[in-house]
Amino acid sequence: MKTRFRVAAFVAAALLALLTVSCVPRTIPRVSQTELLLGTAVTITVQQAGASRDMLGGAFARTKDIQNRMSINDAAYDDTEVLRVNAAAGESRVRVSPDTFRVIAEGVRFGELSDGAFDLTVEPLIRLWGFGRDEPRVPDPDALAQVLRLVDFRRIELFGDTFEVFLPDQSMGIDVGGIAKGFAADEAAAVLRSDGVRHAILDFGGDIVTIGPRPDGAPWRIGIQYPTGERGRYLGILQSRDESVVTSGAYERFFVQDGVRYHHIFDTRTGMPSDSGVVSATVIGESAMKTDALSTAAFVMGVEAALAMVRDLPGYDAIIATADTIYMTPGVSKRFESRADDYRVVVVER
């Protein structure tokens, strides 16, 4: 199952790269590189005069540094700061780097903002279900009930003066996967900008950051995956420049047991995969770290609550899909082109 997830991520990255750069004049130099980082395919593409592979090195190095501090599901990284926090649960505080502390603190903040729809302490639940392993399975109801008592972001104790983190129950654990990719994308983009990059697109396994417009002045064209996960089929195309675009969907990580499909985005109130009616949640805004967490929360919250949450955040927009309808905030409606004839489009005003 793990191999299947990784191959799917590489294919998705390749398709996205094709969509976003295919209309750019070929006379303008372009460099692109894909690496497997943070459990997904990370692709960085720069297209501008003087573009060279040397421009990519700093951004990938920064991403690897974040992976070394925060990964929990890769056997090659068995002593990260997040793993140390989890290992010391119920026993002692753990001092972490400012980067890791910031990600955890922001995760707690988005837990509060979403009333728990986004929850860093979901790690015991993910472990119980077996996601990230070769054989995920539906857990026993009694075991699920026991694990649910451990899932509550409000119990994370943060000590800002010393950058220490403490989990009060020895069976608790945090998983920053729903926010760390976005943070890494933001940081990689910052490195590129400081190195003089003016036209680029970063794809961190579906967490997208655009730098500037395309080199011909037109916006980048971002394909939002059709909710069934069919490759090359898009729910719509979004015009984008200097922002992040993050989509959460149930089509990448799932398994089928007894004819029922179970995906990896959990409703922590029930311990089951979210069944809010949302099949795809895209959030657009300045920070990929924020849109990463917000898109996960939106998927769990349902259409009405998700749109209300995003509308209250200045500079952020959302595109939320159910089985037959695309709902979006007004700020993004004029630059989104639907490609799904079987969907109606509704712009939701305040």
N, C-alpha and C positions, 0 to 999 in steps of 0.2 A: 504493500500500500504506500509506503514512504516513497519508493521509486516512482510509482505512478504519479504522485503529487509533483515530484521534481520535474519529470518529463513534461507534464502539463504546463508547468510554469515557464519552461524554456520555450515551448511552442507559442504560448500566449505572448511572451516578450517579443518573439520574432515577428508575429503578426502585427503587434502594435507598432514596432519599429518601421515595418513596411508601410503601414497606414500613415504614420506621422511624417515621414520624410520623403515619400514617393513623389510628392508634387513640388519639391524643392529643386531648382535648377541644378543639373549635375555638374555644371562648371564650377560650382562653389565647393571647395574641399570639405569632406566629411570624414569623421572618424567615429567608430562605434566599437564598444567592447562589452561583452557579457560575461559575468562571473556568478558562480553559485555562492551566495552570501546570505546570512540571516535566514537560512532555510528556504530560499527562493532564488529565482533568477534576477540578477541586477544588471540592467543594461543602461549604459550612459552613451548618448550620441551628441556630438558637437559638430555643428556645420557652420563654418564661417571662414573668411580669409585667414590663411595661416594655420588652420586646424591641424593638429598633429596628435599622435598617440601620447606624447609626453604630457599633454593637457589633462589626461584622465588619471594619471598616477596618484595625485594628491587626493582626489575624491574617493578613489577605491581604497587608499590607505586609511582614510578617515572612517570609511564604512567598516573596514576590517577591525579597526580599533574598537568601534562600538560593538561589533559582534563579539569580540574577545571579552568584553565586560558584561554583556547582557544575555547572550544565548543560553538556553536551557535544554534544547532538544537535539543538539548535535553532539554526538559522542566524541568528536574531536576537541570539544571545548568543555572539559569536565571540572573546571575550577573557576567559573566566571563569578563576578560579584553577585549576580542574582542567585546563582546556585548556592553561594555561601550564605546569603540571607535565608534561603529556604532550609539549608542544612542546620542553621542555628536557631530555627523556629522553636519557641518555647524555652530557650536557654539563654541567649545573649544577643545584645545588639551587634550589628555588623557595620563597620565603617565602609562606605562605598565612595566612588569618585563623584565629583560634582555632576558629571553627565548622567550617571545612573540615578543619583538622588533626584535630579531634575525630572527625569522620565517617570520615576515612581511618584513623585509629588504631583506631577501633572496628571498621571493616571488616577490618583485619588481625587483630584479636582474634577475630572470628567466623570468619575463615579458619582460625585455629588450633583453635578449638573444634570446628569441623566437619571438620577434617582436609582442608581445601581444597574442600569441597563449595560453600562460598561463597568467591568469589575476586574481589577488586576488579580484578585485572589481566586480566580477561576482555575488555577493550576491543579488542585486536587481533583476537580471535576474532569478536566481534560485527561488527566492520568487515569482516572477510573474508567473512562470510556475508551482509552487506548489510542486516541488520536496522536499521530506522530510515531506510531509503532506499526509493525507489520500486520497486526490482527486486531483492529478496533472491534468492539462488541457492545451490545446493549447491556448495561449493568443490572445487577440484582436490585430490586426496589429497596430492600433494607440497607444495602451498601450505599445506594444513592442518598437515602435519607441521612445516613451518618455523615457523608461527605458534605452535604448541603449546609450543615451547621458550621463548617469551616469557611464557607464562602461569604465574606463580608468585608469589603474594602475599608469600612469604617474602623476596623480593628487594627489596621496597619499603623504602627507608631513611628513617627518621623521626628528626628532631632536635627533641626537645621543648623545649629551652631557647630555640630561635629560631623555632619553628613552621615549619620547613623540611622539604620533601619532595624525595626524589631517586629517580629510576628509573635503574638502571645501564646499561640497554641502550637505544639510541636508537630502537628499534622498539617498545619497551614502551608501554603506556598503561593508565590506570585509568578505570573507569566506576563511579561511585558510585550509579547508578540503583537498585541493589538495596538501598540503605540510606538514601539522601538523602530520599526521599519520607517515610519513617517519621520521620526526624529533623525534617523540616519540619512534619509533623502534630503531633509532640510540642511543637514550639516554638509553633505556632499555638494549640494548646490552652492552653499556659502563658499566652500573651497574653490569651486569652479569660478564663481564670480570674482573672488579675490585674485585669481590667476588670469583675469582678463577675458573670460568667456562671456559672450554676449548673446549667443544663440545656441540653445541646447535643450534636450529633453532627457529626463531621467525616469526610468521605469524600475521601481523597486517592487517587483512582483505584484504590479497593479496599483501601487502607490506612485502617482505620476507627479513630477515637478517640471514645469516649463520655465526656461530662462529666456526672457525676451520673446519677440516674435520669431518666426522663421527668418532666415537671412534675406529673403525677398520682401520682407515687411509684412507678409500675411500671417495670421495667427496659426499656431499649430492646430492640427485636427486630431482630436483624441477620440478613439472608438470606445464606446461603453458597451461592454459585452452583453449580448442577448442572454437573458436569465437562464436559459436551458444549457448554456455553456457550449453551444455549437460554434466551432472554430470558424472565423471569418464572417460570422453573422453578428450584426450589431443592433443594440437597442436604439442607438442614435450616435451622432457625431457632435462633439462639443468643440467649439473654437476656444483656444486658450492661449494666454501669454502671461508670463510672470505670476504663476500661481500653482497651487497643488490641486490635484483631482484624484480622489481616492474612492474606490468602489468596494463595498462588501457584498458578497453574494454566496449562495450555497452551492455553486456549481463546480468548485475546484476541489474541495476536501469533503468527501462523504464516503459512506459505505452502505451496502444494502444487506439487510438481514431479514430473512423470512418475507421477502418481497417488499419490505419497507425501506425507504431511503432515509438515512440519518446524516445530517451535515454537522459541521464543527462550530457553528455559532450558537452558543448556549443562552437560554433564558435562565439566569441564575436563581430565579424564584422557584423554578420547577426542576432544574437540573437536566432538562431535556433540550434538544435542539429547538431554537426559537420557531414559533408558529404564529407570528404576528400578522401574517398576510403579506408582508413585504418579501419580495423575491430578489430585489436588488436595491441597494442604497448607495448613492453617490453624493459626496459632499465636496464642495469647491470652496477654496479660500486661500489665504496667504500662507498658512503653515501646514505642512504635510503631517506633522505630529498631531495637530488638532484635528485635521480632517480624517486622519486614520482612526482616532478614537471616536469621533463623531459618527463616522459611517457605520462602525460596529454598533454603537448605541442606537442609531436610527433603524438599523435592521431589526433590532430586538423590540424597540418601542412601538412600532406601528406607524402608519402614515401620519395621522393627525398629531400625535405627540412629537414625532420626529420633526415635522415641518415647523411646529411651534418652537421647538428647541433651537433649530437652526435660524429661524427668522429673528430670534432675540439676540443673535450674535452678529454685530456689525461686520460687513465684509464677507459673510459666508452665505452660500446658497446650497440647495439640495435638489437632487433628482431622485425621486423614490418611485419604484415600480412595484405594482402588485401583479396578479395573474393577467390582467387585461387593461391596466391603466397606468400611464406615466404622470405622476404629480411632480410639479416643480415650483420653486419660488420665483417671483417675477424677475429678480436680478439676473437670472441665467436663461430666461425663456427666449430671448432674441438671438442667442448664439448656440442654441441647441437645435439640431436637425434630426427629427425622428426618422429612423430607418425600419420601424416595425409597423407594418400595415395592419397587424392584428391588435394594435394597441391604440387607445384613444389618449389624447394629451390634455391634461388639465393644469392650468396655471392657477396656483392657490394664492390669492391676495391675503393680506392681513385680516 
